[in-house]
Amino acid sequence: MSIIAELRDRTSHSGITLIHTGSEHVLISNVFGILKNLPQKIVLKELLKRIIGKEIDQKNFSNVKYHFWRKFPAPKGLKEGFTEVDTVIEFQDNVIFIESKYLSEESKGTTYEKDRNQLIRNLDIANIYSKKYQIKNFYVIYLTCEKDEPKVVSNIKNGKLVTTLSIDTKPEEINDKIYWASFKEISDVLSGLVIGKTFHGTELNFVRDLLDYLCKKGIAENMLCSFNNHLIEFDYYKICRKDCNGFREYNMFSAYRDESWRDENWTKEELIQTLNNLSRKQKQLIYYLAKKGGGAYQYEIMTVLDFLKGKDSRTLLGVKAGINRICKSLNKMPLLSVGIGSRDDRYHEINQDLGTLREEIIEYAKSFDF
């Protein structure tokens, strides 16, 4: 865990990055690394009660096991790679799959099934897993920073997502097994338990650190004023607190992303001007995608574009992110899609949501002169 280093802004040394503060892996390690060591009969019980609205008998929490980034093979009959689940929690008669997102969205599909998104795969595999090991209940929780339930979750609940499932899964078996929670839920539950004086000694110290950390990340607001001057020493905390009356109602703030720009349409003139203003590397990427008809696999891009040769995929993703940051600054729909698939088989393409303007981009980008 890297909580203390992040709280003290010691994420790099001599110009070398020690902690990638935007990494979901780091966030998961820090949050669940503490949660798994707290009394499960209290903490996990209260979290599940809040998220799934179900009271699970306390005796079921006697042997709780946490698994991180557990890999599951592709279901029978489906052509896809393994699915890696961020956090799997198992206890008597229950299994929980948790997919966590911080500064990104769920994977939209696989190379071969464009509508088989990350949550559908989690649901499918959780259903198969629970049947195989005769586990009575399974749940999939989508943990994000949003204020409101993401549309993808409500679409699954309402059966609006039509996609391919394994031969062992029926839609009615999974549609009511998806739940959404924000990191707010974790902060609120822990805060309530601190108010009730549930934690003492070392446990309380860990909970304090976690509440501080969630505040520092901008995904929850620490409502403590001070416990034995533990929290008051952090400068950022002065920004979070407003009074010294203990806990107060949670308010969402900076970390919640306004994603409305993703739906804003371009005009042809705006697109041409933006394309002309791209950097050389950004133009080279769009040029190659255009020459390939609008999209290409990652392994092709990495071996053809000179500036990517000998580099890893982070360089490619950085160029893509730079293009879409420009779109966001203009409050316009992203030019490039998130991508489908994983690793070398990830398919990168010019955003299909651009409609007829997509073809305009393809034709214009082909004229780039290097």
TORKOL-4160 file (C-alpha; in steps of 0.2 Angstrom, whole numbers, padded with zeros to 4 digits, m for minus):
370
<pt num="1" X="0000" Y="0000" Z="0000"/>
<pt num="2" X="0006" Y="0018" Z="m0004"/>
<pt num="3" X="m0006" Y="0028" Z="0007"/>
<pt num="4" X="0006" Y="0037" Z="0018"/>
<pt num="5" X="0017" Y="0042" Z="0003"/>
<pt num="6" X="0002" Y="0049" Z="m0007"/>
<pt num="7" X="m0004" Y="0058" Z="0008"/>
<pt num="8" X="0013" Y="0066" Z="0010"/>
<pt num="9" X="0015" Y="0069" Z="m0009"/>
<pt num="10" X="0030" Y="0058" Z="m0010"/>
<pt num="11" X="0025" Y="0050" Z="m0026"/>
<pt num="12" X="0042" Y="0053" Z="m0035"/>
<pt num="13" X="0060" Y="0055" Z="m0031"/>
<pt num="14" X="0074" Y="0063" Z="m0041"/>
<pt num="15" X="0062" Y="0064" Z="m0056"/>
<pt num="16" X="0058" Y="0045" Z="m0055"/>
<pt num="17" X="0039" Y="0041" Z="m0053"/>
<pt num="18" X="0037" Y="0030" Z="m0038"/>
<pt num="19" X="0018" Y="0029" Z="m0037"/>
<pt num="20" X="0006" Y="0031" Z="m0052"/>
<pt num="21" X="m0007" Y="0041" Z="m0043"/>
<pt num="22" X="m0020" Y="0039" Z="m0057"/>
<pt num="23" X="m0018" Y="0020" Z="m0057"/>
<pt num="24" X="m0034" Y="0010" Z="m0052"/>
<pt num="25" X="m0022" Y="m0004" Z="m0046"/>
<pt num="26" X="m0015" Y="0007" Z="m0033"/>
<pt num="27" X="m0032" Y="0013" Z="m0028"/>
<pt num="28" X="m0038" Y="m0004" Z="m0026"/>
<pt num="29" X="m0023" Y="m0010" Z="m0017"/>
<pt num="30" X="m0025" Y="0004" Z="m0004"/>
<pt num="31" X="m0043" Y="0004" Z="m0002"/>
<pt num="32" X="m0046" Y="m0015" Z="m0001"/>
<pt num="33" X="m0029" Y="m0018" Z="0007"/>
<pt num="34" X="m0036" Y="m0010" Z="0022"/>
<pt num="35" X="m0054" Y="m0016" Z="0021"/>
<pt num="36" X="m0049" Y="m0034" Z="0021"/>
<pt num="37" X="m0041" Y="m0032" Z="0037"/>
<pt num="38" X="m0055" Y="m0024" Z="0047"/>
<pt num="39" X="m0069" Y="m0035" Z="0056"/>
<pt num="40" X="m0079" Y="m0042" Z="0041"/>
<pt num="41" X="m0094" Y="m0046" Z="0052"/>
<pt num="42" X="m0096" Y="m0028" Z="0054"/>
<pt num="43" X="m0088" Y="m0018" Z="0039"/>
<pt num="44" X="m0092" Y="m0030" Z="0025"/>
<pt num="45" X="m0109" Y="m0033" Z="0032"/>
<pt num="46" X="m0113" Y="m0015" Z="0033"/>
<pt num="47" X="m0106" Y="m0011" Z="0016"/>
<pt num="48" X="m0116" Y="m0025" Z="0007"/>
<pt num="49" X="m0132" Y="m0020" Z="0017"/>
<pt num="50" X="m0130" Y="m0002" Z="0010"/>
<pt num="51" X="m0125" Y="m0007" Z="m0008"/>
<pt num="52" X="m0136" Y="m0022" Z="m0012"/>
<pt num="53" X="m0150" Y="m0018" Z="0001"/>
<pt num="54" X="m0149" Y="m0035" Z="0009"/>
<pt num="55" X="m0145" Y="m0040" Z="0027"/>
<pt num="56" X="m0133" Y="m0055" Z="0027"/>
<pt num="57" X="m0133" Y="m0066" Z="0042"/>
<pt num="58" X="m0117" Y="m0062" Z="0053"/>
<pt num="59" X="m0113" Y="m0080" Z="0055"/>
<pt num="60" X="m0109" Y="m0081" Z="0036"/>
<pt num="61" X="m0094" Y="m0069" Z="0038"/>
<pt num="62" X="m0083" Y="m0081" Z="0048"/>
<pt num="63" X="m0071" Y="m0086" Z="0034"/>
<pt num="64" X="m0070" Y="m0071" Z="0022"/>
<pt num="65" X="m0057" Y="m0072" Z="0008"/>
<pt num="66" X="m0051" Y="m0058" Z="m0004"/>
<pt num="67" X="m0043" Y="m0061" Z="m0021"/>
<pt num="68" X="m0035" Y="m0048" Z="m0031"/>
<pt num="69" X="m0035" Y="m0047" Z="m0050"/>
<pt num="70" X="m0040" Y="m0065" Z="m0051"/>
<pt num="71" X="m0041" Y="m0072" Z="m0069"/>
<pt num="72" X="m0055" Y="m0082" Z="m0076"/>
<pt num="73" X="m0054" Y="m0092" Z="m0093"/>
<pt num="74" X="m0066" Y="m0088" Z="m0107"/>
<pt num="75" X="m0083" Y="m0096" Z="m0105"/>
<pt num="76" X="m0087" Y="m0111" Z="m0117"/>
<pt num="77" X="m0091" Y="m0106" Z="m0134"/>
<pt num="78" X="m0084" Y="m0089" Z="m0134"/>
<pt num="79" X="m0069" Y="m0082" Z="m0143"/>
<pt num="80" X="m0061" Y="m0070" Z="m0130"/>
<pt num="81" X="m0046" Y="m0070" Z="m0118"/>
<pt num="82" X="m0047" Y="m0072" Z="m0100"/>
<pt num="83" X="m0056" Y="m0060" Z="m0089"/>
<pt num="84" X="m0047" Y="m0052" Z="m0074"/>
<pt num="85" X="m0058" Y="m0047" Z="m0060"/>
<pt num="86" X="m0051" Y="m0033" Z="m0049"/>
<pt num="87" X="m0058" Y="m0040" Z="m0032"/>
<pt num="88" X="m0066" Y="m0056" Z="m0028"/>
<pt num="89" X="m0073" Y="m0058" Z="m0011"/>
<pt num="90" X="m0079" Y="m0076" Z="m0005"/>
<pt num="91" X="m0088" Y="m0081" Z="0011"/>
<pt num="92" X="m0101" Y="m0094" Z="0015"/>
<pt num="93" X="m0114" Y="m0096" Z="0001"/>
<pt num="94" X="m0109" Y="m0079" Z="m0007"/>
<pt num="95" X="m0096" Y="m0073" Z="m0020"/>
<pt num="96" X="m0094" Y="m0055" Z="m0025"/>
<pt num="97" X="m0085" Y="m0048" Z="m0040"/>
<pt num="98" X="m0080" Y="m0030" Z="m0039"/>
<pt num="99" X="m0075" Y="m0020" Z="m0054"/>
<pt num="100" X="m0067" Y="m0003" Z="m0049"/>
<pt num="101" X="m0065" Y="0012" Z="m0060"/>
<pt num="102" X="m0056" Y="0028" Z="m0055"/>
<pt num="103" X="m0051" Y="0039" Z="m0070"/>
<pt num="104" X="m0057" Y="0027" Z="m0084"/>
<pt num="105" X="m0073" Y="0018" Z="m0090"/>
<pt num="106" X="m0077" Y="0000" Z="m0092"/>
<pt num="107" X="m0071" Y="m0009" Z="m0107"/>
<pt num="108" X="m0084" Y="m0008" Z="m0120"/>
<pt num="109" X="m0082" Y="m0025" Z="m0128"/>
<pt num="110" X="m0070" Y="m0038" Z="m0134"/>
<pt num="111" X="m0061" Y="m0040" Z="m0151"/>
<pt num="112" X="m0075" Y="m0052" Z="m0157"/>
<pt num="113" X="m0090" Y="m0046" Z="m0148"/>
<pt num="114" X="m0091" Y="m0027" Z="m0148"/>
<pt num="115" X="m0106" Y="m0026" Z="m0136"/>
<pt num="116" X="m0099" Y="m0039" Z="m0123"/>
<pt num="117" X="m0093" Y="m0026" Z="m0111"/>
<pt num="118" X="m0083" Y="m0028" Z="m0095"/>
<pt num="119" X="m0098" Y="m0029" Z="m0083"/>
<pt num="120" X="m0107" Y="m0042" Z="m0094"/>
<pt num="121" X="m0091" Y="m0053" Z="m0094"/>
<pt num="122" X="m0090" Y="m0051" Z="m0075"/>
<pt num="123" X="m0109" Y="m0056" Z="m0073"/>
<pt num="124" X="m0107" Y="m0071" Z="m0085"/>
<pt num="125" X="m0091" Y="m0078" Z="m0077"/>
<pt num="126" X="m0098" Y="m0075" Z="m0059"/>
<pt num="127" X="m0114" Y="m0085" Z="m0064"/>
<pt num="128" X="m0103" Y="m0099" Z="m0071"/>
<pt num="129" X="m0092" Y="m0099" Z="m0056"/>
<pt num="130" X="m0106" Y="m0099" Z="m0043"/>
<pt num="131" X="m0114" Y="m0114" Z="m0052"/>
<pt num="132" X="m0098" Y="m0124" Z="m0053"/>
<pt num="133" X="m0094" Y="m0122" Z="m0035"/>
<pt num="134" X="m0112" Y="m0123" Z="m0029"/>
<pt num="135" X="m0112" Y="m0105" Z="m0022"/>
<pt num="136" X="m0129" Y="m0099" Z="m0017"/>
<pt num="137" X="m0128" Y="m0081" Z="m0021"/>
<pt num="138" X="m0117" Y="m0070" Z="m0032"/>
<pt num="139" X="m0116" Y="m0051" Z="m0035"/>
<pt num="140" X="m0106" Y="m0040" Z="m0047"/>
<pt num="141" X="m0103" Y="m0023" Z="m0040"/>
<pt num="142" X="m0097" Y="m0008" Z="m0051"/>
<pt num="143" X="m0087" Y="0004" Z="m0040"/>
<pt num="144" X="m0085" Y="0021" Z="m0048"/>
<pt num="145" X="m0083" Y="0040" Z="m0044"/>
<pt num="146" X="m0099" Y="0045" Z="m0051"/>
<pt num="147" X="m0113" Y="0054" Z="m0042"/>
<pt num="148" X="m0127" Y="0044" Z="m0050"/>
<pt num="149" X="m0128" Y="0026" Z="m0057"/>
<pt num="150" X="m0120" Y="0024" Z="m0074"/>
<pt num="151" X="m0131" Y="0021" Z="m0088"/>
<pt num="152" X="m0123" Y="0004" Z="m0092"/>
<pt num="153" X="m0128" Y="m0003" Z="m0075"/>
<pt num="154" X="m0147" Y="0003" Z="m0077"/>
<pt num="155" X="m0147" Y="m0004" Z="m0095"/>
<pt num="156" X="m0141" Y="m0021" Z="m0089"/>
<pt num="157" X="m0154" Y="m0021" Z="m0075"/>
<pt num="158" X="m0168" Y="m0017" Z="m0088"/>
<pt num="159" X="m0162" Y="m0030" Z="m0100"/>
<pt num="160" X="m0158" Y="m0017" Z="m0113"/>
<pt num="161" X="m0140" Y="m0023" Z="m0117"/>
<pt num="162" X="m0142" Y="m0037" Z="m0131"/>
<pt num="163" X="m0125" Y="m0046" Z="m0132"/>
<pt num="164" X="m0118" Y="m0064" Z="m0133"/>
<pt num="165" X="m0118" Y="m0074" Z="m0117"/>
<pt num="166" X="m0110" Y="m0091" Z="m0113"/>
<pt num="167" X="m0120" Y="m0107" Z="m0116"/>
<pt num="168" X="m0121" Y="m0108" Z="m0097"/>
<pt num="169" X="m0129" Y="m0091" Z="m0094"/>
<pt num="170" X="m0147" Y="m0085" Z="m0097"/>
<pt num="171" X="m0151" Y="m0066" Z="m0097"/>
<pt num="172" X="m0163" Y="m0068" Z="m0083"/>
<pt num="173" X="m0150" Y="m0076" Z="m0072"/>
<pt num="174" X="m0139" Y="m0060" Z="m0072"/>
<pt num="175" X="m0149" Y="m0045" Z="m0075"/>
<pt num="176" X="m0153" Y="m0043" Z="m0056"/>
<pt num="177" X="m0136" Y="m0047" Z="m0050"/>
<pt num="178" X="m0128" Y="m0030" Z="m0055"/>
<pt num="179" X="m0126" Y="m0017" Z="m0042"/>
<pt num="180" X="m0117" Y="0000" Z="m0043"/>
<pt num="181" X="m0109" Y="0010" Z="m0029"/>
<pt num="182" X="m0098" Y="0025" Z="m0028"/>
<pt num="183" X="m0082" Y="0026" Z="m0016"/>
<pt num="184" X="m0094" Y="0038" Z="m0006"/>
<pt num="185" X="m0102" Y="0022" Z="0001"/>
<pt num="186" X="m0086" Y="0016" Z="0008"/>
<pt num="187" X="m0082" Y="0033" Z="0016"/>
<pt num="188" X="m0100" Y="0034" Z="0023"/>
<pt num="189" X="m0100" Y="0017" Z="0030"/>
<pt num="190" X="m0083" Y="0019" Z="0039"/>
<pt num="191" X="m0088" Y="0036" Z="0045"/>
<pt num="192" X="m0104" Y="0030" Z="0052"/>
<pt num="193" X="m0095" Y="0016" Z="0061"/>
<pt num="194" X="m0082" Y="0028" Z="0068"/>
<pt num="195" X="m0097" Y="0038" Z="0075"/>
<pt num="196" X="m0103" Y="0023" Z="0083"/>
<pt num="197" X="m0086" Y="0020" Z="0091"/>
<pt num="198" X="m0084" Y="0003" Z="0082"/>
<pt num="199" X="m0066" Y="0004" Z="0080"/>
<pt num="200" X="m0052" Y="0006" Z="0092"/>
<pt num="201" X="m0033" Y="0006" Z="0093"/>
<pt num="202" X="m0024" Y="0000" Z="0077"/>
<pt num="203" X="m0041" Y="m0003" Z="0067"/>
<pt num="204" X="m0046" Y="0015" Z="0071"/>
<pt num="205" X="m0029" Y="0021" Z="0064"/>
<pt num="206" X="m0031" Y="0012" Z="0048"/>
<pt num="207" X="m0048" Y="0018" Z="0046"/>
<pt num="208" X="m0042" Y="0036" Z="0049"/>
<pt num="209" X="m0029" Y="0034" Z="0035"/>
<pt num="210" X="m0041" Y="0027" Z="0023"/>
<pt num="211" X="m0053" Y="0041" Z="0026"/>
<pt num="212" X="m0039" Y="0053" Z="0023"/>
<pt num="213" X="m0034" Y="0044" Z="0008"/>
<pt num="214" X="m0051" Y="0045" Z="0000"/>
<pt num="215" X="m0052" Y="0063" Z="0003"/>
<pt num="216" X="m0034" Y="0066" Z="m0004"/>
<pt num="217" X="m0040" Y="0057" Z="m0020"/>
<pt num="218" X="m0055" Y="0068" Z="m0022"/>
<pt num="219" X="m0067" Y="0054" Z="m0022"/>
<pt num="220" X="m0074" Y="0056" Z="m0004"/>
<pt num="221" X="m0074" Y="0070" Z="0008"/>
<pt num="222" X="m0067" Y="0067" Z="0026"/>
<pt num="223" X="m0079" Y="0073" Z="0038"/>
<pt num="224" X="m0068" Y="0072" Z="0053"/>
<pt num="225" X="m0062" Y="0088" Z="0061"/>
<pt num="226" X="m0049" Y="0079" Z="0072"/>
<pt num="227" X="m0045" Y="0064" Z="0082"/>
<pt num="228" X="m0031" Y="0067" Z="0093"/>
<pt num="229" X="m0023" Y="0079" Z="0081"/>
<pt num="230" X="m0021" Y="0064" Z="0069"/>
<pt num="231" X="m0029" Y="0072" Z="0054"/>
<pt num="232" X="m0026" Y="0091" Z="0056"/>
<pt num="233" X="m0008" Y="0090" Z="0051"/>
<pt num="234" X="m0012" Y="0087" Z="0033"/>
<pt num="235" X="m0013" Y="0103" Z="0024"/>
<pt num="236" X="m0026" Y="0097" Z="0011"/>
<pt num="237" X="m0037" Y="0093" Z="0026"/>
<pt num="238" X="m0039" Y="0111" Z="0029"/>
<pt num="239" X="m0048" Y="0112" Z="0012"/>
<pt num="240" X="m0060" Y="0098" Z="0016"/>
<pt num="241" X="m0066" Y="0103" Z="0033"/>
<pt num="242" X="m0078" Y="0117" Z="0037"/>
<pt num="243" X="m0082" Y="0115" Z="0056"/>
<pt num="244" X="m0077" Y="0105" Z="0071"/>
<pt num="245" X="m0094" Y="0097" Z="0074"/>
<pt num="246" X="m0088" Y="0079" Z="0070"/>
<pt num="247" X="m0096" Y="0071" Z="0054"/>
<pt num="248" X="m0107" Y="0080" Z="0042"/>
<pt num="249" X="m0117" Y="0076" Z="0027"/>
<pt num="250" X="m0106" Y="0071" Z="0012"/>
<pt num="251" X="m0104" Y="0082" Z="m0003"/>
<pt num="252" X="m0098" Y="0076" Z="m0020"/>
<pt num="253" X="m0084" Y="0087" Z="m0027"/>
<pt num="254" X="m0069" Y="0089" Z="m0039"/>
<pt num="255" X="m0066" Y="0070" Z="m0043"/>
<pt num="256" X="m0083" Y="0068" Z="m0051"/>
<pt num="257" X="m0081" Y="0069" Z="m0070"/>
<pt num="258" X="m0093" Y="0079" Z="m0081"/>
<pt num="259" X="m0094" Y="0068" Z="m0096"/>
<pt num="260" X="m0107" Y="0078" Z="m0106"/>
<pt num="261" X="m0093" Y="0083" Z="m0118"/>
<pt num="262" X="m0093" Y="0066" Z="m0125"/>
<pt num="263" X="m0110" Y="0068" Z="m0133"/>
<pt num="264" X="m0107" Y="0086" Z="m0141"/>
<pt num="265" X="m0107" Y="0085" Z="m0160"/>
<pt num="266" X="m0094" Y="0093" Z="m0171"/>
<pt num="267" X="m0096" Y="0104" Z="m0187"/>
<pt num="268" X="m0085" Y="0099" Z="m0202"/>
<pt num="269" X="m0076" Y="0116" Z="m0200"/>
<pt num="270" X="m0072" Y="0113" Z="m0182"/>
<pt num="271" X="m0065" Y="0095" Z="m0186"/>
<pt num="272" X="m0054" Y="0101" Z="m0200"/>
<pt num="273" X="m0046" Y="0115" Z="m0189"/>
<pt num="274" X="m0043" Y="0103" Z="m0175"/>
<pt num="275" X="m0035" Y="0090" Z="m0186"/>
<pt num="276" X="m0024" Y="0103" Z="m0193"/>
<pt num="277" X="m0018" Y="0109" Z="m0176"/>
<pt num="278" X="m0013" Y="0091" Z="m0170"/>
<pt num="279" X="0005" Y="0087" Z="m0166"/>
<pt num="280" X="0015" Y="0077" Z="m0178"/>
<pt num="281" X="0013" Y="0061" Z="m0168"/>
<pt num="282" X="m0005" Y="0063" Z="m0166"/>
<pt num="283" X="m0007" Y="0066" Z="m0185"/>
<pt num="284" X="0003" Y="0051" Z="m0188"/>
<pt num="285" X="m0009" Y="0040" Z="m0178"/>
<pt num="286" X="m0025" Y="0046" Z="m0185"/>
<pt num="287" X="m0017" Y="0045" Z="m0203"/>
<pt num="288" X="m0013" Y="0027" Z="m0200"/>
<pt num="289" X="m0030" Y="0023" Z="m0193"/>
<pt num="290" X="m0038" Y="0032" Z="m0208"/>
<pt num="291" X="m0027" Y="0022" Z="m0221"/>
<pt num="292" X="m0033" Y="0006" Z="m0212"/>
<pt num="293" X="m0051" Y="0011" Z="m0215"/>
<pt num="294" X="m0054" Y="0019" Z="m0198"/>
<pt num="295" X="m0046" Y="0007" Z="m0186"/>
<pt num="296" X="m0031" Y="m0005" Z="m0182"/>
<pt num="297" X="m0025" Y="m0018" Z="m0170"/>
<pt num="298" X="m0013" Y="m0012" Z="m0157"/>
<pt num="299" X="0001" Y="m0024" Z="m0163"/>
<pt num="300" X="0000" Y="m0016" Z="m0180"/>
<pt num="301" X="0001" Y="0001" Z="m0174"/>
<pt num="302" X="0016" Y="m0002" Z="m0163"/>
<pt num="303" X="0026" Y="m0010" Z="m0176"/>
<pt num="304" X="0022" Y="0002" Z="m0191"/>
<pt num="305" X="0023" Y="0020" Z="m0183"/>
<pt num="306" X="0041" Y="0024" Z="m0181"/>
<pt num="307" X="0039" Y="0034" Z="m0165"/>
<pt num="308" X="0031" Y="0019" Z="m0156"/>
<pt num="309" X="0045" Y="0006" Z="m0161"/>
<pt num="310" X="0054" Y="0000" Z="m0146"/>
<pt num="311" X="0041" Y="0008" Z="m0134"/>
<pt num="312" X="0027" Y="0000" Z="m0124"/>
<pt num="313" X="0008" Y="0003" Z="m0126"/>
<pt num="314" X="0009" Y="0018" Z="m0113"/>
<pt num="315" X="0016" Y="0029" Z="m0127"/>
<pt num="316" X="0002" Y="0025" Z="m0139"/>
<pt num="317" X="m0011" Y="0028" Z="m0125"/>
<pt num="318" X="m0003" Y="0044" Z="m0121"/>
<pt num="319" X="m0005" Y="0050" Z="m0139"/>
<pt num="320" X="m0023" Y="0045" Z="m0139"/>
<pt num="321" X="m0026" Y="0053" Z="m0122"/>
<pt num="322" X="m0018" Y="0069" Z="m0129"/>
<pt num="323" X="m0030" Y="0069" Z="m0144"/>
<pt num="324" X="m0045" Y="0067" Z="m0133"/>
<pt num="325" X="m0040" Y="0080" Z="m0120"/>
<pt num="326" X="m0040" Y="0092" Z="m0135"/>
<pt num="327" X="m0058" Y="0087" Z="m0139"/>
<pt num="328" X="m0063" Y="0089" Z="m0120"/>
<pt num="329" X="m0055" Y="0106" Z="m0120"/>
<pt num="330" X="m0066" Y="0111" Z="m0135"/>
<pt num="331" X="m0081" Y="0102" Z="m0127"/>
<pt num="332" X="m0083" Y="0091" Z="m0142"/>
<pt num="333" X="m0085" Y="0072" Z="m0144"/>
<pt num="334" X="m0069" Y="0062" Z="m0143"/>
<pt num="335" X="m0061" Y="0058" Z="m0160"/>
<pt num="336" X="m0054" Y="0041" Z="m0155"/>
<pt num="337" X="m0064" Y="0028" Z="m0146"/>
<pt num="338" X="m0059" Y="0019" Z="m0130"/>
<pt num="339" X="m0054" Y="0003" Z="m0139"/>
<pt num="340" X="m0060" Y="m0015" Z="m0139"/>
<pt num="341" X="m0050" Y="m0030" Z="m0133"/>
<pt num="342" X="m0034" Y="m0030" Z="m0123"/>
<pt num="343" X="m0016" Y="m0029" Z="m0125"/>
<pt num="344" X="m0009" Y="m0032" Z="m0142"/>
<pt num="345" X="m0026" Y="m0037" Z="m0148"/>
<pt num="346" X="m0034" Y="m0021" Z="m0143"/>
<pt num="347" X="m0043" Y="m0012" Z="m0158"/>
<pt num="348" X="m0041" Y="0006" Z="m0159"/>
<pt num="349" X="m0052" Y="0016" Z="m0170"/>
<pt num="350" X="m0059" Y="0033" Z="m0175"/>
<pt num="351" X="m0075" Y="0036" Z="m0165"/>
<pt num="352" X="m0090" Y="0027" Z="m0173"/>
<pt num="353" X="m0101" Y="0039" Z="m0164"/>
<pt num="354" X="m0095" Y="0053" Z="m0175"/>
<pt num="355" X="m0107" Y="0047" Z="m0188"/>
<pt num="356" X="m0105" Y="0054" Z="m0206"/>
<pt num="357" X="m0091" Y="0065" Z="m0200"/>
<pt num="358" X="m0081" Y="0049" Z="m0196"/>
<pt num="359" X="m0079" Y="0047" Z="m0215"/>
<pt num="360" X="m0074" Y="0065" Z="m0217"/>
<pt num="361" X="m0060" Y="0063" Z="m0204"/>
<pt num="362" X="m0054" Y="0047" Z="m0213"/>
<pt num="363" X="m0053" Y="0056" Z="m0230"/>
<pt num="364" X="m0045" Y="0072" Z="m0224"/>
<pt num="365" X="m0032" Y="0062" Z="m0213"/>
<pt num="366" X="m0027" Y="0053" Z="m0228"/>
<pt num="367" X="m0021" Y="0069" Z="m0236"/>
<pt num="368" X="m0008" Y="0072" Z="m0221"/>
<pt num="369" X="0009" Y="0075" Z="m0228"/>
<pt num="370" X="0024" Y="0069" Z="m0218"/>
